[in-house]
Amino acid sequence: MTPTHTVTNQSTPFTDVNLFTSNQPLQDALKHHHPGFDQARFQALGELCGSAEMQAHARLANTQSPRLLTHDRFGRRIDQVEFHPSYHALLEAACAARLHGSPWAEGPGGHIERAAAFMLFTELEPSVLCPVSMTYAVAPSLRANPAVHAAFGPGLVAPRYDPRFTPHAAKHGLTMGMGMTEKQGGSDVRANTTRAEFDGEDAWGQRYRLTGHKWFFSAPMCDAFLVLAQAQPSSGVLGSAGTSAAGSRAASGAGGGLSCFFLPRWRPDGSVNPLHIQRLKNKLGNQANASSEVEFEGTHAWLVGEVGRGVPQILAMGALTRLDCALGTAGLMRQALSLALHHTAQRHAFGKPLIDQPLMKAVLADLAMESEAATALALRLAAAVDHSENGHSGSAATSAIDPAHEAVMRRLLTPVAKFWICKRGSLFAQEAMECLGGNGYVEEQGEGVMARIYREMPLNSIWEGAGNIMALDLMRALRGHDVAAALVHECTPALGADSGFDRARDCVLLAVEQGVEEVQARQLARDLAVLLQAAQLFRHAPLFVFEAFCASRLASTSDAFGLLPAGLPLDALIARAMPVERP
Protein backbone atom coordinates (compact mmCIF):
# COMPACT_ATOMS: atom_id res chain seq x y z
CA MET A 1 0.00 0.00 0.00
CA THR A 2 1.42 3.37 -1.01
CA PRO A 3 1.78 5.92 1.79
CA THR A 4 -0.43 8.94 1.29
CA HIS A 5 2.11 11.41 2.63
CA THR A 6 5.56 11.85 4.04
CA VAL A 7 5.84 13.56 7.41
CA THR A 8 7.86 16.77 7.17
CA ASN A 9 8.22 20.02 9.08
CA GLN A 10 7.75 18.39 12.48
CA SER A 11 10.17 18.96 15.35
CA THR A 12 12.19 16.09 16.76
CA PRO A 13 11.58 14.79 20.30
CA PHE A 14 13.26 16.88 22.96
CA THR A 15 15.24 14.09 24.53
CA ASP A 16 18.77 13.03 25.49
CA VAL A 17 19.61 16.64 26.39
CA ASN A 18 21.61 17.48 29.51
CA LEU A 19 19.11 19.67 31.34
CA PHE A 20 21.80 21.31 33.46
CA THR A 21 24.56 22.13 30.99
CA SER A 22 21.89 23.44 28.60
CA ASN A 23 20.39 25.76 31.24
CA GLN A 24 22.61 28.84 31.50
CA PRO A 25 20.30 30.84 33.81
CA LEU A 26 20.27 28.05 36.40
CA GLN A 27 24.03 27.63 36.19
CA ASP A 28 24.59 31.35 36.75
CA ALA A 29 22.19 31.54 39.70
CA LEU A 30 23.71 28.47 41.33
CA LYS A 31 27.25 29.81 40.89
CA HIS A 32 26.22 33.08 42.50
CA HIS A 33 24.65 31.55 45.59
CA HIS A 34 27.00 28.60 45.99
CA PRO A 35 30.19 28.90 43.92
CA GLY A 36 31.57 25.68 45.36
CA PHE A 37 28.68 23.53 44.17
CA ASP A 38 29.33 19.97 43.06
CA GLN A 39 29.67 20.37 39.29
CA ALA A 40 29.91 16.63 38.64
CA ARG A 41 26.71 16.00 40.58
CA PHE A 42 24.75 18.43 38.42
CA GLN A 43 26.22 17.28 35.13
CA ALA A 44 25.22 13.71 35.99
CA LEU A 45 21.76 14.69 37.20
CA GLY A 46 21.15 16.88 34.16
CA GLU A 47 22.06 14.01 31.87
CA LEU A 48 19.85 11.58 33.78
CA CYS A 49 16.80 13.86 33.85
CA GLY A 50 17.05 14.59 30.15
CA SER A 51 17.56 10.98 29.09
CA ALA A 52 15.10 9.06 26.96
CA GLU A 53 15.07 6.24 29.51
CA MET A 54 13.91 8.46 32.36
CA GLN A 55 11.42 10.28 30.13
CA ALA A 56 9.89 6.89 29.36
CA HIS A 57 9.54 6.26 33.09
CA ALA A 58 7.84 9.65 33.48
CA ARG A 59 5.35 8.81 30.71
CA LEU A 60 4.52 5.40 32.17
CA ALA A 61 4.20 6.66 35.74
CA ASN A 62 1.60 9.18 34.54
CA THR A 63 -0.34 6.94 32.17
CA GLN A 64 -0.40 3.88 34.46
CA SER A 65 -2.18 5.41 37.42
CA PRO A 66 -1.79 4.26 41.04
CA ARG A 67 -4.31 1.62 42.11
CA LEU A 68 -5.92 1.36 45.54
CA LEU A 69 -6.02 -2.06 47.21
CA THR A 70 -8.30 -1.84 50.24
CA HIS A 71 -8.51 -5.59 51.04
CA ASP A 72 -6.61 -8.77 50.34
CA ARG A 73 -8.28 -11.81 48.79
CA PHE A 74 -9.19 -13.16 52.23
CA GLY A 75 -11.17 -10.04 53.12
CA ARG A 76 -8.63 -8.42 55.43
CA ARG A 77 -8.05 -4.67 55.11
CA ILE A 78 -4.61 -3.88 53.76
CA ASP A 79 -5.03 -0.21 52.66
CA GLN A 80 -2.16 -0.14 50.21
CA VAL A 81 -1.54 1.59 46.89
CA GLU A 82 0.01 -0.22 43.96
CA PHE A 83 2.23 1.79 41.59
CA HIS A 84 3.71 1.11 38.18
CA PRO A 85 7.41 0.12 38.38
CA SER A 86 8.32 3.39 36.66
CA TYR A 87 7.01 5.32 39.66
CA HIS A 88 9.45 3.46 41.88
CA ALA A 89 12.29 4.01 39.40
CA LEU A 90 11.67 7.75 39.49
CA LEU A 91 11.50 7.90 43.27
CA GLU A 92 14.66 5.84 43.55
CA ALA A 93 16.42 8.36 41.30
CA ALA A 94 15.05 11.33 43.26
CA CYS A 95 16.22 9.95 46.60
CA ALA A 96 19.61 8.99 45.17
CA ALA A 97 19.89 12.61 44.00
CA ARG A 98 19.39 13.69 47.64
CA LEU A 99 16.23 15.67 46.98
CA HIS A 100 14.47 14.60 50.18
CA GLY A 101 15.92 14.82 53.71
CA SER A 102 19.62 14.76 52.87
CA PRO A 103 20.33 18.54 53.13
CA TRP A 104 19.63 18.40 56.86
CA ALA A 105 22.65 16.15 57.25
CA GLU A 106 24.87 18.27 54.99
CA GLY A 107 26.74 21.49 55.63
CA PRO A 108 26.40 24.98 54.20
CA GLY A 109 25.14 25.01 50.64
CA GLY A 110 23.21 21.76 50.99
CA HIS A 111 19.79 23.39 50.71
CA ILE A 112 20.91 25.47 47.71
CA GLU A 113 22.20 22.45 45.80
CA ARG A 114 19.10 20.51 46.71
CA ALA A 115 16.88 23.34 45.40
CA ALA A 116 18.66 23.49 42.04
CA ALA A 117 18.54 19.71 41.74
CA PHE A 118 14.84 19.73 42.65
CA MET A 119 14.18 22.14 39.76
CA LEU A 120 16.07 19.89 37.37
CA PHE A 121 14.16 16.79 38.43
CA THR A 122 10.85 18.64 38.14
CA GLU A 123 11.58 19.10 34.44
CA LEU A 124 11.58 15.32 34.18
CA GLU A 125 8.55 14.48 36.35
CA PRO A 126 6.99 16.62 39.11
CA SER A 127 4.23 14.50 40.60
CA VAL A 128 6.48 11.81 42.13
CA LEU A 129 8.19 14.60 44.06
CA CYS A 130 5.24 15.06 46.44
CA PRO A 131 6.53 12.55 49.04
CA VAL A 132 10.09 13.73 48.36
CA SER A 133 9.14 17.31 49.16
CA MET A 134 7.30 16.39 52.34
CA THR A 135 10.19 14.23 53.53
CA TYR A 136 12.52 17.21 53.06
CA ALA A 137 10.19 19.61 54.84
CA VAL A 138 9.39 17.52 57.90
CA ALA A 139 12.70 17.89 59.74
CA PRO A 140 12.09 21.18 61.62
CA SER A 141 8.70 20.02 62.89
CA LEU A 142 9.79 16.52 63.80
CA ARG A 143 12.59 17.81 66.02
CA ALA A 144 9.91 18.76 68.55
CA ASN A 145 9.62 15.05 69.43
CA PRO A 146 13.26 14.01 69.97
CA ALA A 147 12.45 10.33 70.44
CA VAL A 148 10.56 10.05 67.16
CA HIS A 149 13.19 12.16 65.40
CA ALA A 150 15.91 9.83 66.66
CA ALA A 151 13.99 6.78 65.43
CA PHE A 152 13.07 8.10 61.99
CA GLY A 153 15.67 10.81 61.30
CA PRO A 154 18.44 8.57 59.90
CA GLY A 155 16.04 6.92 57.45
CA LEU A 156 14.65 10.27 56.31
CA VAL A 157 18.09 11.60 55.33
CA ALA A 158 19.43 8.36 53.82
CA PRO A 159 19.84 8.66 50.02
CA ARG A 160 17.90 5.45 49.51
CA TYR A 161 14.36 4.62 48.44
CA ASP A 162 12.69 1.57 49.89
CA PRO A 163 9.13 0.92 48.64
CA ARG A 164 8.48 -2.07 50.91
CA PHE A 165 5.48 -1.90 53.23
CA THR A 166 7.27 -2.90 56.40
CA PRO A 167 8.21 -1.36 59.78
CA HIS A 168 10.64 1.54 59.64
CA ALA A 169 13.48 -0.23 61.45
CA ALA A 170 13.79 -2.77 58.62
CA LYS A 171 13.92 -0.21 55.80
CA HIS A 172 16.89 1.39 54.02
CA GLY A 173 15.16 4.73 53.51
CA LEU A 174 11.99 6.43 54.74
CA THR A 175 9.49 8.96 53.41
CA MET A 176 6.97 11.15 55.22
CA GLY A 177 3.76 12.94 54.34
CA MET A 178 1.27 15.24 56.01
CA GLY A 179 -2.48 15.45 56.55
CA MET A 180 -4.16 18.76 57.36
CA THR A 181 -7.16 19.30 55.08
CA GLU A 182 -10.65 18.14 56.04
CA LYS A 183 -13.92 18.36 54.11
CA GLN A 184 -15.50 21.11 56.16
CA GLY A 185 -12.45 23.33 56.61
CA GLY A 186 -10.08 23.32 53.66
CA SER A 187 -7.46 25.98 54.40
CA ASP A 188 -9.26 26.82 57.67
CA VAL A 189 -7.59 24.00 59.57
CA ARG A 190 -8.88 25.32 62.89
CA ALA A 191 -12.25 23.95 61.78
CA ASN A 192 -10.79 20.42 61.80
CA THR A 193 -12.89 17.87 63.69
CA THR A 194 -10.56 14.86 63.91
CA ARG A 195 -10.35 13.91 67.58
CA ALA A 196 -7.23 12.83 69.46
CA GLU A 197 -7.78 11.08 72.78
CA PHE A 198 -4.91 10.55 75.19
CA ASP A 199 -3.88 6.88 75.38
CA GLY A 200 -0.82 6.78 77.58
CA GLU A 201 2.89 7.34 77.20
CA ASP A 202 5.73 5.23 75.84
CA ALA A 203 9.23 5.61 74.43
CA TRP A 204 7.94 7.95 71.70
CA GLY A 205 6.20 10.25 74.15
CA GLN A 206 2.51 11.00 74.59
CA ARG A 207 0.38 8.56 72.60
CA TYR A 208 -3.11 9.35 71.32
CA ARG A 209 -5.89 7.55 69.44
CA LEU A 210 -7.23 9.49 66.45
CA THR A 211 -10.78 9.34 65.10
CA GLY A 212 -11.75 11.34 62.05
CA HIS A 213 -10.87 11.90 58.41
CA LYS A 214 -8.61 13.78 56.01
CA TRP A 215 -10.00 15.03 52.72
CA PHE A 216 -6.60 15.33 51.02
CA PHE A 217 -3.93 12.91 52.18
CA SER A 218 -1.16 12.77 49.60
CA ALA A 219 1.22 9.87 49.14
CA PRO A 220 -0.49 7.48 51.58
CA MET A 221 2.26 4.88 51.17
CA CYS A 222 4.74 7.06 53.05
CA ASP A 223 6.10 5.52 56.23
CA ALA A 224 4.61 8.19 58.49
CA PHE A 225 2.75 11.49 58.47
CA LEU A 226 2.35 14.69 60.43
CA VAL A 227 -1.35 15.35 60.99
CA LEU A 228 -3.52 17.87 62.80
CA ALA A 229 -6.22 16.78 65.26
CA GLN A 230 -8.15 18.23 68.17
CA ALA A 231 -6.59 16.95 71.40
CA GLN A 232 -9.34 16.06 73.86
CA PRO A 233 -8.81 16.77 77.59
CA SER A 234 -9.20 13.59 79.59
CA SER A 235 -10.79 13.37 83.05
CA GLY A 236 -9.02 10.15 84.01
CA VAL A 237 -5.67 9.73 85.72
CA LEU A 238 -3.08 7.30 84.46
CA GLY A 239 -2.24 4.49 86.79
CA SER A 240 1.14 3.55 85.35
CA ALA A 241 4.14 4.38 87.48
CA GLY A 242 6.13 5.64 84.51
CA THR A 243 3.82 8.47 83.51
CA SER A 244 5.60 11.81 83.12
CA ALA A 245 4.34 15.11 84.46
CA ALA A 246 3.34 16.14 80.94
CA GLY A 247 1.43 12.89 80.49
CA SER A 248 -0.28 13.31 83.84
CA ARG A 249 -1.40 16.82 82.92
CA ALA A 250 -2.82 15.60 79.61
CA ALA A 251 -4.59 12.71 81.34
CA SER A 252 -6.06 14.85 84.11
CA GLY A 253 -7.84 17.29 81.86
CA ALA A 254 -5.22 19.90 80.92
CA GLY A 255 -4.19 20.78 77.41
CA GLY A 256 -6.76 20.55 74.62
CA GLY A 257 -6.98 22.08 71.17
CA LEU A 258 -5.62 21.63 67.67
CA SER A 259 -2.33 19.77 67.95
CA CYS A 260 0.30 18.18 65.73
CA PHE A 261 0.78 14.42 65.75
CA PHE A 262 3.19 11.89 64.26
CA LEU A 263 1.22 9.07 62.67
CA PRO A 264 3.21 6.03 61.40
CA ARG A 265 1.87 3.30 59.10
CA TRP A 266 3.28 0.73 61.57
CA ARG A 267 3.13 0.89 65.36
CA PRO A 268 6.31 0.45 67.44
CA ASP A 269 5.26 -3.11 68.34
CA GLY A 270 5.34 -4.12 64.65
CA SER A 271 1.58 -4.14 64.05
CA VAL A 272 -0.07 -2.18 61.23
CA ASN A 273 -1.60 1.11 62.36
CA PRO A 274 -5.26 1.29 61.24
CA LEU A 275 -5.22 3.90 58.46
CA HIS A 276 -8.19 3.32 56.15
CA ILE A 277 -7.71 4.66 52.62
CA GLN A 278 -11.23 5.34 51.37
CA ARG A 279 -10.43 6.27 47.77
CA LEU A 280 -7.86 7.91 45.51
CA LYS A 281 -8.60 11.32 44.05
CA ASN A 282 -9.36 11.58 40.33
CA LYS A 283 -7.36 14.71 39.55
CA LEU A 284 -6.77 17.04 36.61
CA GLY A 285 -3.03 16.39 36.68
CA ASN A 286 -0.43 15.03 39.08
CA GLN A 287 -1.37 11.59 37.81
CA ALA A 288 1.62 9.61 39.07
CA ASN A 289 1.02 10.69 42.67
CA ALA A 290 -1.64 9.01 44.79
CA SER A 291 -3.77 11.60 46.58
CA SER A 292 -6.27 9.99 48.88
CA GLU A 293 -9.06 10.36 51.40
CA VAL A 294 -8.48 8.52 54.67
CA GLU A 295 -10.32 7.65 57.85
CA PHE A 296 -8.79 7.29 61.31
CA GLU A 297 -10.47 4.77 63.59
CA GLY A 298 -8.47 4.51 66.79
CA THR A 299 -5.31 5.19 64.80
CA HIS A 300 -2.29 5.68 67.02
CA ALA A 301 -0.32 8.92 66.80
CA TRP A 302 2.26 10.64 69.02
CA LEU A 303 2.24 14.28 70.07
CA VAL A 304 4.76 16.56 68.35
CA GLY A 305 5.33 19.85 70.14
CA GLU A 306 2.86 21.32 72.60
CA VAL A 307 -0.82 20.50 72.91
CA GLY A 308 -2.89 23.23 71.27
CA ARG A 309 0.06 24.49 69.19
CA GLY A 310 -0.49 22.29 66.16
CA VAL A 311 -0.79 25.00 63.52
CA PRO A 312 2.57 26.73 64.07
CA GLN A 313 4.17 23.32 64.58
CA ILE A 314 3.07 21.90 61.25
CA LEU A 315 3.53 25.21 59.43
CA ALA A 316 7.26 24.84 59.96
CA MET A 317 6.86 21.96 57.54
CA GLY A 318 4.43 23.86 55.33
CA ALA A 319 6.84 26.76 54.86
CA LEU A 320 9.38 24.43 53.27
CA THR A 321 6.85 22.71 51.03
CA ARG A 322 5.89 26.22 49.88
CA LEU A 323 9.52 26.68 48.86
CA ASP A 324 9.16 23.52 46.79
CA CYS A 325 6.01 24.86 45.14
CA ALA A 326 8.06 27.81 43.88
CA LEU A 327 10.99 25.61 42.88
CA GLY A 328 8.74 23.11 41.14
CA THR A 329 6.88 25.76 39.15
CA ALA A 330 10.18 27.36 38.10
CA GLY A 331 11.36 23.94 36.90
CA LEU A 332 8.16 23.36 34.93
CA MET A 333 8.50 26.82 33.38
CA ARG A 334 11.99 25.97 32.21
CA GLN A 335 10.85 22.68 30.67
CA ALA A 336 7.90 24.35 28.91
CA LEU A 337 10.23 27.06 27.59
CA SER A 338 12.74 24.48 26.37
CA LEU A 339 10.02 22.60 24.50
CA ALA A 340 8.79 25.83 22.91
CA LEU A 341 12.29 26.89 21.85
CA HIS A 342 13.14 23.42 20.56
CA HIS A 343 9.96 23.26 18.49
CA THR A 344 10.01 26.77 17.05
CA ALA A 345 13.66 26.44 16.02
CA GLN A 346 12.73 23.49 13.78
CA ARG A 347 9.20 24.30 12.67
CA HIS A 348 8.94 26.45 9.51
CA ALA A 349 6.04 28.76 8.71
CA PHE A 350 5.66 31.47 6.09
CA GLY A 351 9.08 30.78 4.64
CA LYS A 352 11.31 30.66 7.73
CA PRO A 353 11.64 29.05 11.15
CA LEU A 354 8.98 30.09 13.64
CA ILE A 355 11.67 31.30 16.01
CA ASP A 356 12.69 33.94 13.45
CA GLN A 357 9.19 35.38 13.07
CA PRO A 358 9.03 38.78 14.84
CA LEU A 359 5.90 38.10 16.89
CA MET A 360 7.13 34.67 17.94
CA LYS A 361 10.46 36.23 18.92
CA ALA A 362 8.66 38.61 21.24
CA VAL A 363 6.72 35.78 22.87
CA LEU A 364 9.77 33.54 23.31
CA ALA A 365 11.95 36.35 24.66
CA ASP A 366 9.22 37.29 27.14
CA LEU A 367 8.87 33.67 28.27
CA ALA A 368 12.65 33.43 28.60
CA MET A 369 12.75 36.43 30.92
CA GLU A 370 9.89 35.08 33.02
CA SER A 371 11.55 31.68 33.35
CA GLU A 372 14.90 33.13 34.40
CA ALA A 373 13.25 35.48 36.89
CA ALA A 374 11.32 32.59 38.44
CA THR A 375 14.51 30.55 38.76
CA ALA A 376 16.31 33.51 40.33
CA LEU A 377 13.61 34.21 42.93
CA ALA A 378 13.08 30.56 43.87
CA LEU A 379 16.79 29.95 44.33
CA ARG A 380 17.13 33.15 46.36
CA LEU A 381 14.54 31.78 48.76
CA ALA A 382 16.43 28.48 48.94
CA ALA A 383 19.60 30.42 49.73
CA ALA A 384 17.81 32.23 52.57
CA VAL A 385 16.75 28.85 53.97
CA ASP A 386 20.31 27.56 53.71
CA HIS A 387 21.90 30.65 55.27
CA SER A 388 19.43 30.73 58.14
CA GLU A 389 19.98 27.02 58.81
CA ASN A 390 23.70 26.65 58.10
CA GLY A 391 25.31 30.07 57.83
CA HIS A 392 27.16 31.10 54.68
CA SER A 393 28.89 28.70 52.32
CA GLY A 394 32.37 30.04 52.99
CA SER A 395 32.84 31.75 49.63
CA ALA A 396 33.95 35.33 49.13
CA ALA A 397 30.58 36.11 47.56
CA THR A 398 28.69 35.07 50.68
CA SER A 399 31.14 35.74 53.51
CA ALA A 400 29.33 38.91 54.56
CA ILE A 401 25.96 37.22 54.99
CA ASP A 402 23.89 38.56 57.88
CA PRO A 403 21.88 35.72 59.50
CA ALA A 404 19.27 38.16 60.80
CA HIS A 405 18.74 39.56 57.31
CA GLU A 406 18.49 36.07 55.84
CA ALA A 407 15.87 35.09 58.43
CA VAL A 408 13.73 38.11 57.49
CA MET A 409 14.13 37.37 53.77
CA ARG A 410 13.20 33.74 54.32
CA ARG A 411 10.00 34.76 56.08
CA LEU A 412 9.16 37.39 53.47
CA LEU A 413 10.09 35.46 50.35
CA THR A 414 8.22 32.27 51.25
CA PRO A 415 4.71 33.67 50.59
CA VAL A 416 5.91 36.12 47.93
CA ALA A 417 7.73 33.57 45.78
CA LYS A 418 5.04 30.94 46.24
CA PHE A 419 2.32 33.41 45.30
CA TRP A 420 3.84 35.02 42.24
CA ILE A 421 5.82 32.22 40.61
CA CYS A 422 2.91 29.80 40.94
CA LYS A 423 0.41 32.40 39.71
CA ARG A 424 2.50 32.99 36.59
CA GLY A 425 2.98 29.27 35.99
CA SER A 426 -0.40 28.50 34.44
CA LEU A 427 -0.30 31.53 32.14
CA PHE A 428 3.25 30.59 31.17
CA ALA A 429 2.28 27.01 30.31
CA GLN A 430 -0.64 28.16 28.17
CA GLU A 431 1.56 30.54 26.17
CA ALA A 432 4.31 27.95 25.75
CA MET A 433 1.71 25.42 24.58
CA GLU A 434 0.50 27.93 22.00
CA CYS A 435 4.01 28.05 20.57
CA LEU A 436 3.56 24.39 19.64
CA GLY A 437 0.03 24.90 18.38
CA GLY A 438 -2.15 21.79 18.26
CA ASN A 439 0.90 19.59 18.81
CA GLY A 440 1.23 21.05 22.28
CA TYR A 441 -2.37 20.25 23.17
CA VAL A 442 -2.16 16.57 22.22
CA GLU A 443 -1.60 13.99 24.97
CA GLU A 444 -0.69 11.03 22.69
CA GLN A 445 -0.52 8.32 25.37
CA GLY A 446 1.64 10.47 27.61
CA GLU A 447 4.10 11.55 24.90
CA GLY A 448 2.67 15.06 24.96
CA VAL A 449 4.87 16.53 27.67
CA MET A 450 3.57 20.06 27.16
CA ALA A 451 0.01 18.92 27.83
CA ARG A 452 1.20 17.17 31.00
CA ILE A 453 2.93 20.37 32.15
CA TYR A 454 -0.21 22.38 31.45
CA ARG A 455 -2.31 20.07 33.63
CA GLU A 456 0.30 20.09 36.37
CA MET A 457 0.83 23.84 36.61
CA PRO A 458 -2.23 24.88 38.68
CA LEU A 459 -1.44 22.43 41.47
CA ASN A 460 1.51 24.26 42.98
CA SER A 461 -0.60 27.40 43.20
CA ILE A 462 -3.25 25.48 45.19
CA TRP A 463 -1.09 23.11 47.22
CA GLU A 464 0.09 24.42 50.62
CA GLY A 465 -2.17 27.45 50.43
CA ALA A 466 -3.68 29.16 47.39
CA GLY A 467 -3.07 32.78 46.41
CA ASN A 468 -5.23 34.40 49.07
CA ILE A 469 -3.59 32.35 51.81
CA MET A 470 -0.17 33.48 50.59
CA ALA A 471 -1.28 37.11 50.48
CA LEU A 472 -2.57 36.87 54.05
CA ASP A 473 0.69 35.21 55.12
CA LEU A 474 2.58 38.11 53.57
CA MET A 475 0.55 40.50 55.71
CA ARG A 476 1.60 38.51 58.78
CA ALA A 477 5.23 38.56 57.64
CA LEU A 478 5.15 42.36 57.55
CA ARG A 479 4.33 42.43 61.25
CA GLY A 480 7.12 41.92 63.74
CA HIS A 481 9.96 42.15 61.21
CA ASP A 482 11.92 45.13 59.90
CA VAL A 483 11.00 44.33 56.32
CA ALA A 484 11.73 47.81 54.98
CA ALA A 485 15.35 47.67 56.16
CA ALA A 486 15.74 44.17 54.69
CA LEU A 487 14.40 45.36 51.33
CA VAL A 488 16.75 48.33 51.30
CA HIS A 489 19.66 45.97 51.91
CA GLU A 490 18.46 43.49 49.28
CA CYS A 491 17.98 46.15 46.59
CA THR A 492 21.06 48.29 47.22
CA PRO A 493 23.38 46.55 44.69
CA ALA A 494 20.99 47.37 41.81
CA LEU A 495 20.12 50.87 42.97
CA GLY A 496 20.93 53.42 40.26
CA ALA A 497 21.28 50.82 37.51
CA ASP A 498 17.79 51.45 36.12
CA SER A 499 15.36 54.28 36.77
CA GLY A 500 12.36 51.93 36.60
CA PHE A 501 13.91 49.75 39.26
CA ASP A 502 14.56 52.74 41.52
CA ARG A 503 10.97 53.96 41.21
CA ALA A 504 9.58 50.49 41.85
CA ARG A 505 11.76 50.12 44.94
CA ASP A 506 10.54 53.43 46.36
CA CYS A 507 6.88 52.54 45.75
CA VAL A 508 7.23 49.12 47.38
CA LEU A 509 9.07 50.58 50.37
CA LEU A 510 6.33 53.17 50.83
CA ALA A 511 3.65 50.46 50.77
CA VAL A 512 5.57 48.34 53.27
CA GLU A 513 6.21 51.23 55.64
CA GLN A 514 2.69 52.68 55.51
CA GLY A 515 0.91 49.34 55.34
CA VAL A 516 -1.80 48.19 52.95
CA GLU A 517 -5.36 47.01 53.36
CA GLU A 518 -6.03 43.28 53.10
CA VAL A 519 -7.67 43.76 49.71
CA GLN A 520 -4.34 45.12 48.39
CA ALA A 521 -2.25 42.22 49.68
CA ARG A 522 -2.11 40.42 46.33
CA GLN A 523 -0.88 43.55 44.58
CA LEU A 524 1.85 44.01 47.18
CA ALA A 525 2.89 40.36 46.80
CA ARG A 526 3.18 40.85 43.04
CA ASP A 527 5.12 44.11 43.38
CA LEU A 528 7.52 42.62 45.92
CA ALA A 529 8.10 39.55 43.77
CA VAL A 530 8.89 41.46 40.60
CA LEU A 531 11.13 43.95 42.41
CA LEU A 532 13.11 41.16 44.07
CA GLN A 533 13.33 39.22 40.80
CA ALA A 534 14.91 42.27 39.20
CA ALA A 535 17.31 42.66 42.13
CA GLN A 536 18.45 39.06 41.69
CA LEU A 537 18.82 39.33 37.92
CA PHE A 538 21.12 42.32 38.43
CA ARG A 539 23.37 40.15 40.58
CA HIS A 540 23.84 37.10 38.37
CA ALA A 541 22.32 37.64 34.91
CA PRO A 542 23.83 39.67 32.05
CA LEU A 543 22.97 43.36 32.20
CA PHE A 544 20.76 43.14 29.10
CA VAL A 545 18.51 40.63 30.88
CA PHE A 546 18.13 42.92 33.90
CA GLU A 547 17.43 45.97 31.72
CA ALA A 548 14.90 44.13 29.56
CA PHE A 549 13.15 42.75 32.64
CA CYS A 550 12.91 46.22 34.21
CA ALA A 551 11.59 47.72 30.96
CA SER A 552 8.92 45.05 30.55
CA ARG A 553 7.92 44.43 34.18
CA LEU A 554 8.66 47.62 36.12
CA ALA A 555 8.57 50.56 33.70
CA SER A 556 5.47 49.03 32.10
CA THR A 557 3.23 46.05 32.76
CA SER A 558 1.36 43.73 30.42
CA ASP A 559 -1.50 41.31 30.82
CA ALA A 560 -0.20 38.78 28.28
CA PHE A 561 3.16 37.45 27.17
CA GLY A 562 4.70 38.98 24.05
CA LEU A 563 3.63 42.58 24.72
CA LEU A 564 7.18 43.88 25.00
CA PRO A 565 8.30 47.48 24.52
CA ALA A 566 10.27 48.24 21.38
CA GLY A 567 14.02 48.03 21.33
CA LEU A 568 14.63 45.02 23.55
CA PRO A 569 17.42 42.57 22.54
CA LEU A 570 15.09 39.71 21.59
CA ASP A 571 17.74 37.64 19.83
CA ALA A 572 20.11 37.84 22.80
CA LEU A 573 17.36 36.91 25.28
CA ILE A 574 16.39 33.88 23.19
CA ALA A 575 19.99 32.80 22.62
CA ARG A 576 20.65 32.84 26.37
CA ALA A 577 17.61 30.65 27.00
CA MET A 578 18.17 28.13 24.20
CA PRO A 579 18.48 24.57 25.59
CA VAL A 580 21.84 23.84 24.02
CA GLU A 581 24.80 22.46 25.93
CA ARG A 582 27.52 24.92 26.83
CA PRO A 583 31.00 24.07 28.08
Secondary structure, DSSP 4 states (H G I P E B T S, - for coil): ---S----S-PPP--S--TTTT-HHHHHHHHHH-TT--HHHHHHHHHHHTSHHHHHHHHHHHHS--EEEEE-TTS-EEEEEE--HHHHHHHHHHHHTT-SSGGGGS-TTHHHHHHHHHHHHHHH-STTHHHHHHHHHTHHHHTTSHHHHHHHHHHHHSS------S-GGG-S---EEEE---TTTTT-GGG---EEEEEEEETTEEEEEEEEEEEEEE-TTSSEEEEEEEEEP-------TT--HHHHHHHTT---EEEEEEEESB-TTSPBP-EEEEEE---SS-TTS-EEEEEEEEEEEEEES-TT-HHHHHHHHHHHHHHHHHHHHHHHHHHHHHHHHHHHHH-EETTEEGGGSHHHHHHHHHHHHHHHHHHHHHHHHHHHHHHHHH---SSTTTTT--HHHHHHHHHHHHHHHHHHHHHHHHHHHHHHHHHHTHHHH--TTTT-HHHHHHHHHHHHHHTTS-HHHHHHHHHHHTSSS-HHHHHHHHHGGGTTS-HHHHHHHHHHHHHHHH---GGGHHHHHHHHHHHHHHHHHHHHS-HHHHHHHIIIIISS--SSTT-PPTT--HHHHHHHH------
